[in-house]
């Protein structure tokens, strides 16, 4: 039936109650029986310019294109307009956006980059295709219902070695087939990992992004780098296969960014530690089987891997974003932990954690960058299609000024992130620890602040829709509500800004004078 063609004059005859047709993007829809079920009421459909006429402009002023693709609405289509073709196609998984600034310059036609190769471009396409086809539907469901992602998705991502790739390049990739063979383990670099982080954030499902084993990204490296061979051989395979979950348990109600103020204690008892204390705001803690835990010992701060068992309990913490992140309050009640689970030297735990922070903060920044660019695209689309006072929003100078600021911010963020990523590719682990802690701290502060400014501008551009969980502004609403997480997680932005300046001051030459 949908293959039948109609003229505009034929459609125009169906313009009354019980006999209502409309045109949306060269497609003809019969809404005769649907009118009374229309969420906005039947009267809206009989407004001037709707019944029996082309309602394309009116439709896209109220609805996202995805509404037309839903089965319950797609079946209302009875044909197409003779001699006309639809202009707004259903998105193809993996395709690049043609909206200016919707993609980073290295993916934009006619632009060049010194950082990315054809290998990176092939990898990006494969990652986006998989994410849009397989991950995005579940991301949306989990963001809404607050549940942990399914084991089926965990297994699919493990099969393609996404969990291993999320840890960056290194020995843990050796012998693995990455993304079905798109690239070899020895080819994988930090730009590949940056692609994963930015692509993850395109869904605007901030809670789900953290629920997608972000706890593993920040808690397994200490095991890889400081765990005993026995511990590594047992823990790493089951975590990277998705069979077990792991979380970083550092932050406490007593001490957030001040890791030296932790109060969780570990007291030596023969071949065991007796661990007592609490941890708060622990990402993935609700689901975790293991906790990479910061503790106070007689000789100082020590990191210990604690397995969920007797004496370990978790409670979900309700935050501004979805419970799918598994944010938890963790209690250790005289938990007996083998001394062999110590990560690194006793009393030297600060070194273990500090070397881990650079990668964690860089990862959070990459995700924040990807989310921010998605919002820029949303605002450009909306401002171009939203009609006010007979003209698109882009006719308003104040709107163009907001868009200009948003574009400038995201491009500045992109360039800073890529510069730091390039350094990571060309430095040893020790050099990264020494040289990049300050720059990464300053970069994260800049990107998170830019993101929150963009969230405010986007909400003003979308108006009431930017405050609504569903509909046209749903991505903006989620971003406005959750972008502040990027300013807190992995270190509060003010603390990180101060860290960057203090490190710069330490490196000031003794003879520097005006």
C-alpha positions in Angstrom: 0.0 0.0 0.0 2.8 2.4 0.9 4.1 2.1 -2.8 1.0 3.9 -4.1 1.5 7.4 -5.4 -0.8 10.4 -4.8 -0.9 13.9 -6.1 -1.1 16.9 -3.7 -4.6 17.6 -4.9 -5.7 14.0 -4.0 -4.3 14.4 -0.5 -6.0 17.8 -0.1 -9.5 16.1 -0.4 -8.9 14.2 2.9 -9.0 17.1 5.4 -11.8 16.5 7.8 -12.7 14.5 10.9 -12.8 10.8 10.1 -11.0 11.3 6.8 -7.5 12.9 7.5 -4.4 12.6 5.4 -1.2 14.6 5.7 2.2 14.8 3.9 5.5 14.6 5.7 8.7 14.7 3.6 6.9 13.4 0.4 5.3 10.5 2.3 1.5 10.3 2.6 0.0 9.3 6.0 -3.6 8.3 6.7 -4.3 9.6 10.2 -8.1 9.1 10.1 -8.2 6.5 12.9 -5.1 7.8 14.6 -6.3 11.3 15.2 -8.0 10.6 18.5 -4.9 8.8 19.8 -2.6 11.6 18.9 -0.6 12.5 22.0 -1.1 16.3 21.3 -4.9 15.8 20.8 -6.9 15.6 17.5 -7.4 19.3 17.3 -3.7 19.9 16.5 -4.1 17.8 13.4 -6.8 20.1 12.0 -4.9 23.3 12.5 -4.2 25.4 9.5 -1.5 23.9 7.2 -1.9 20.4 8.6 -5.1 18.5 7.4 -4.8 17.4 3.8 -1.6 19.4 3.4 2.1 19.2 3.6 2.9 19.1 7.4 6.7 18.6 7.1 7.6 21.9 8.7 5.1 21.5 11.4 6.1 17.9 12.1 9.8 18.7 12.4 9.0 21.6 14.7 7.5 19.2 17.2 9.0 15.8 16.6 12.4 14.1 16.0 12.8 12.1 12.8 13.0 8.9 14.7 9.2 9.2 15.4 8.5 8.5 11.7 10.6 5.3 11.9 8.7 3.8 14.8 6.6 0.8 13.6 3.3 2.1 15.1 3.7 5.3 13.1 5.4 3.9 10.0 2.4 1.7 9.3 0.2 4.8 8.9 2.0 5.6 5.7 -0.2 4.8 2.7 2.0 6.0 -0.2 4.2 8.8 -1.5 3.8 12.0 -3.5 4.0 11.5 -7.3 7.2 12.9 -8.7 8.7 13.7 -5.3 11.3 12.0 -3.1 11.9 12.1 0.6 14.8 14.3 1.6 15.3 13.2 5.2 16.6 9.6 5.0 16.7 7.2 7.9 20.3 7.2 9.3 22.6 4.4 8.2 24.6 2.9 11.1 28.2 4.1 11.0 27.6 7.1 8.7 29.2 10.5 9.3 27.1 13.6 9.9 27.1 16.3 7.2 26.2 19.0 9.7 29.1 21.4 10.1 31.2 20.8 13.3 29.1 17.7 14.1 32.3 15.6 13.4 35.9 16.5 14.4 37.9 18.0 11.6 39.8 14.7 10.9 36.5 13.1 9.9 35.2 16.1 7.9 35.5 16.1 4.2 38.3 18.3 2.9 40.1 18.6 6.2 43.4 17.0 7.2 45.1 15.9 10.4 48.6 14.9 11.4 47.4 12.5 14.0 45.0 10.1 12.2 45.6 7.5 9.5 43.3 5.5 7.3 43.6 2.8 9.9 42.0 5.1 12.5 39.2 6.1 10.0 38.4 2.4 9.3 38.4 1.7 13.1 36.1 4.7 13.8 33.6 3.5 11.2 33.5 0.0 12.6 33.2 1.3 16.2 30.3 3.7 15.3 28.5 1.0 13.3 28.7 -1.5 16.1 27.7 1.0 18.8 24.7 2.3 16.8 23.5 -1.2 15.8 24.2 -3.1 19.0 25.0 -0.8 22.0 22.7 2.3 21.4 19.4 0.5 21.8 20.4 -1.0 25.1 22.0 2.3 26.2 18.7 4.0 25.8 16.8 1.3 27.6 19.3 1.1 30.5 19.4 4.9 30.8 15.6 4.9 31.3 15.2 1.9 33.5 18.4 2.2 35.5 19.3 -1.4 35.2 22.7 -3.0 34.5 23.4 -3.8 30.9 22.7 -7.3 29.8 25.2 -10.1 29.9 24.5 -10.6 26.3 25.9 -7.2 25.4 28.8 -7.7 27.8 29.7 -10.9 26.0 29.4 -9.3 22.5 31.7 -6.5 23.5 34.1 -9.0 25.1 34.1 -11.1 21.9 35.4 -8.0 20.0 37.8 -7.2 22.8 36.3 -3.8 23.6 37.0 -4.3 27.3 40.7 -4.9 26.6 40.8 -1.9 24.2 39.3 0.4 26.8 42.5 0.0 28.8 44.5 1.5 26.0 47.6 0.0 24.3 49.7 -2.5 26.1 50.7 -6.0 26.8 47.1 -7.0 27.7 46.2 -6.8 24.0 48.8 -9.2 22.8 47.4 -12.2 20.9 43.9 -10.7 20.8 41.7 -10.1 17.7 40.5 -6.5 17.9 37.1 -5.6 16.6 36.9 -8.7 14.3 40.4 -8.0 12.9 40.0 -4.3 11.8 43.4 -3.7 13.3 46.3 -5.6 14.9 47.1 -5.3 18.6 50.4 -3.7 17.9 48.7 -1.0 15.8 46.3 0.1 18.6 47.3 3.4 20.1 45.7 6.1 22.3 43.9 7.7 19.3 42.1 4.4 18.8 41.1 4.5 22.4 40.0 8.1 22.1 37.8 7.1 19.3 36.1 4.6 21.5 35.6 7.2 24.3 34.2 9.9 22.0 31.9 7.5 20.1 30.5 6.1 23.4 29.3 9.6 24.4 27.3 10.2 21.2 24.2 8.5 22.7 23.8 11.2 25.4 23.3 8.5 27.9 25.7 9.7 30.6 24.8 7.2 33.2 25.1 4.3 30.8 28.6 5.4 29.7 29.8 5.1 33.2 27.8 1.8 33.5 29.7 0.5 30.5 32.5 -0.9 32.8 34.1 2.5 33.4 34.9 1.1 36.8 37.1 -1.5 35.1 38.9 1.2 33.1 40.0 2.9 36.3 40.5 -0.1 38.6 42.1 -2.9 36.5 45.3 -1.0 35.5 46.7 -1.2 39.1 46.2 -5.0 38.9 47.9 -5.1 35.5 50.8 -2.9 36.6 51.3 -3.8 40.3 49.5 -7.1 41.0 51.5 -10.4 41.5 51.7 -12.7 38.5 49.2 -15.1 40.3 46.7 -12.3 40.9 47.0 -11.1 37.3 46.6 -14.5 35.8 43.4 -15.0 37.8 41.7 -11.6 37.8 42.6 -10.0 34.4 41.1 -12.8 32.1 37.8 -13.0 34.0 37.4 -9.2 34.0 38.3 -8.7 30.3 36.0 -11.5 29.4 33.1 -9.7 31.1 32.5 -12.6 33.6 33.5 -10.5 36.6 33.3 -6.7 37.3 35.8 -4.6 39.1 35.5 -1.1 40.7 37.9 1.5 42.0 37.2 2.2 45.7 39.1 5.3 46.7 36.7 8.1 47.4 35.1 8.4 50.9 32.5 10.6 52.5 35.5 11.8 54.6 37.8 12.4 51.6 37.1 13.0 48.0 39.9 14.6 46.0 42.0 14.5 49.2 43.1 10.9 48.8 45.6 11.4 51.7 42.7 11.8 54.1 41.2 8.4 53.7 40.0 6.6 56.8 39.5 3.0 55.6 42.1 1.0 57.5 44.0 -2.2 56.8 45.6 -3.9 59.8 48.0 -6.8 59.3 47.1 -10.2 60.8 49.6 -12.8 59.7 49.0 -13.5 56.0 45.9 -11.4 55.9 44.8 -7.8 56.0 41.8 -6.9 58.1 40.1 -4.1 56.2 37.5 -1.8 57.8 35.9 1.3 56.4 33.5 2.8 53.9 33.7 4.1 50.3 31.2 6.4 48.6 30.3 7.3 45.0 31.9 4.2 43.7 31.2 3.8 40.0 30.0 0.2 39.1 30.3 -0.6 42.8 26.7 -2.1 42.9 27.8 -4.7 40.3 31.5 -5.2 41.3 33.0 -8.5 42.2 36.3 -6.9 43.1 37.3 -3.5 44.5 40.7 -1.9 44.0 40.8 -0.2 47.4 42.8 2.6 49.0 43.6 1.9 52.6 45.5 3.3 55.5 48.2 1.0 57.0 50.8 1.5 59.7 53.3 2.4 57.0 51.1 4.7 55.0 48.6 4.6 52.1 48.3 1.1 50.5 46.2 -0.3 47.6 44.6 -3.7 48.2 42.4 -5.8 45.9 39.3 -6.9 47.8 37.0 -9.6 46.6 33.2 -9.3 47.3 32.4 -11.8 50.1 31.9 -11.9 53.8 32.0 -8.4 55.3 31.6 -6.6 52.0 28.3 -4.9 51.2 27.1 -2.3 48.8 24.1 0.0 48.6 23.0 2.0 45.5 23.4 5.8 45.7 20.8 7.8 43.9 22.5 10.6 41.8 21.4 13.0 39.1 22.1 10.5 36.4 20.9 7.0 35.8 21.3 4.1 38.3 22.6 2.1 35.4 26.0 3.4 36.4 25.9 1.3 39.5 27.1 4.1 41.8 27.4 2.6 45.2 28.2 3.1 48.9 30.6 0.3 49.9 31.1 -1.0 53.4 34.1 -3.2 54.5 33.4 -4.7 57.9 36.5 -6.4 59.1 37.1 -8.1 55.8 40.0 -10.6 55.7 42.1 -10.1 52.5 45.2 -12.2 51.6 48.4 -10.1 51.8 49.0 -11.4 48.2 46.3 -9.1 47.1 48.4 -6.0 47.8 49.0 -3.9 44.7 52.4 -2.4 44.8 54.6 -1.9 47.9 53.0 -1.4 51.2 52.9 2.3 52.1 53.5 3.3 48.5 49.9 3.2 47.4 49.9 6.9 46.4 52.3 6.1 43.5 50.0 3.3 42.4 46.9 5.6 42.3 48.6 8.7 40.9 50.0 6.8 37.9 46.5 5.6 37.2 44.9 9.0 37.5 46.3 10.4 34.2 44.6 7.8 32.1 41.4 8.0 34.1 41.2 11.8 33.7 42.1 11.6 30.0 39.3 9.0 29.5 36.7 11.2 31.2 37.8 14.2 29.2 37.5 12.2 25.9 33.9 11.1 26.8 33.1 14.7 27.8 34.4 15.9 24.4 32.3 13.5 22.4 29.1 14.4 24.3 29.8 18.1 23.9 30.1 17.8 20.1 26.8 15.8 19.9 25.1 18.8 21.6 26.6 21.2 19.2 25.1 19.1 16.3 21.7 19.0 18.1 21.7 22.8 18.5 22.7 23.4 14.9 19.9 21.1 13.6 17.3 22.6 15.9 18.2 26.2 15.3 18.0 25.6 11.5 14.6 23.9 11.6 12.8 25.7 14.4 10.6 28.4 13.0 9.8 31.5 15.2 8.3 34.8 14.1 8.2 33.3 10.6 11.9 32.6 10.4 14.3 29.9 11.6 16.0 30.4 14.9 19.3 31.0 13.1 17.9 34.4 11.9 18.3 35.6 15.5 21.7 37.2 16.2 21.7 36.0 19.8 21.2 32.4 18.7 24.1 32.7 16.2 26.3 34.1 19.0 25.5 31.1 21.2 26.3 28.7 18.4 29.6 30.5 17.7 30.7 30.2 21.3 29.7 26.5 21.4 31.6 25.7 18.2 34.7 27.6 19.4 34.7 25.8 22.7 34.3 22.3 21.2 37.0 22.9 18.6 39.4 24.2 21.3 38.7 21.2 23.4 39.3 18.9 20.5 42.7 20.3 19.7 43.9 20.2 23.3 42.7 16.6 23.7 44.4 15.5 20.5 47.7 17.3 21.4 47.8 15.5 24.8 46.9 12.2 23.1 49.8 12.6 20.7 52.1 13.0 23.7 50.8 9.9 25.3 51.6 8.0 22.1 55.1 9.2 22.1 56.0 9.0 25.8 56.9 6.1 28.1 54.6 5.4 31.0 57.1 7.0 33.3 57.3 10.1 31.1 53.5 10.4 31.0 53.4 10.3 34.8 56.0 13.0 35.1 55.1 15.3 32.3 51.3 15.0 31.7 49.7 15.1 35.1 49.5 18.9 35.1 48.5 19.4 31.5 45.8 16.7 31.8 44.5 18.3 34.9 44.2 21.7 33.3 42.7 20.1 30.1 40.0 18.3 32.1 39.1 21.5 33.9 38.9 23.4 30.6 36.8 20.7 28.9 34.4 20.2 31.7 33.8 23.9 32.2 33.3 24.3 28.4 30.8 21.5 28.5 28.7 23.1 31.2 28.7 26.5 29.4 27.6 24.6 26.3 24.9 22.9 28.3 23.5 26.3 29.4 23.6 27.7 25.9 21.9 24.6 24.5 19.1 24.8 27.0 18.5 28.4 26.1 18.4 27.5 22.4 15.9 24.6 23.0 13.9 26.5 25.6 11.3 24.3 27.4 12.2 21.3 25.2 15.7 21.4 26.8 14.2 20.7 30.1 12.0 17.8 28.9 13.3 14.2 29.3 11.6 13.1 26.1 11.1 14.6 22.7 13.0 17.1 20.7 15.4 18.2 23.4 15.9 15.0 25.3 19.6 14.8 24.5 20.1 18.4 25.7 18.1 17.7 28.9 20.3 14.7 29.7 23.5 16.6 28.9 22.4 19.6 31.0 21.6 17.4 33.9 24.7 15.2 33.8 27.5 17.3 32.3 28.5 18.3 35.8 29.7 14.8 36.5 32.6 15.4 34.2 33.7 18.2 36.5 33.7 16.0 39.6 34.6 12.4 38.6 38.4 11.6 38.5 39.1 14.8 40.5 37.2 18.0 41.0 38.0 20.5 38.3 39.2 23.2 40.7 41.6 20.7 42.4 42.9 19.6 39.0 43.4 23.2 37.8 45.4 23.9 40.9 47.4 20.7 40.3 48.3 21.9 36.9 49.5 25.3 38.1 51.4 23.9 41.0 53.3 21.5 38.6 54.0 24.4 36.3 55.4 26.4 39.2 57.7 23.6 40.2 59.2 23.6 36.8 59.8 27.4 36.7 63.5 28.1 35.9 65.4 29.7 38.7 66.5 32.5 36.5 63.1 33.4 35.1 62.6 37.2 35.5 60.7 39.9 33.7 
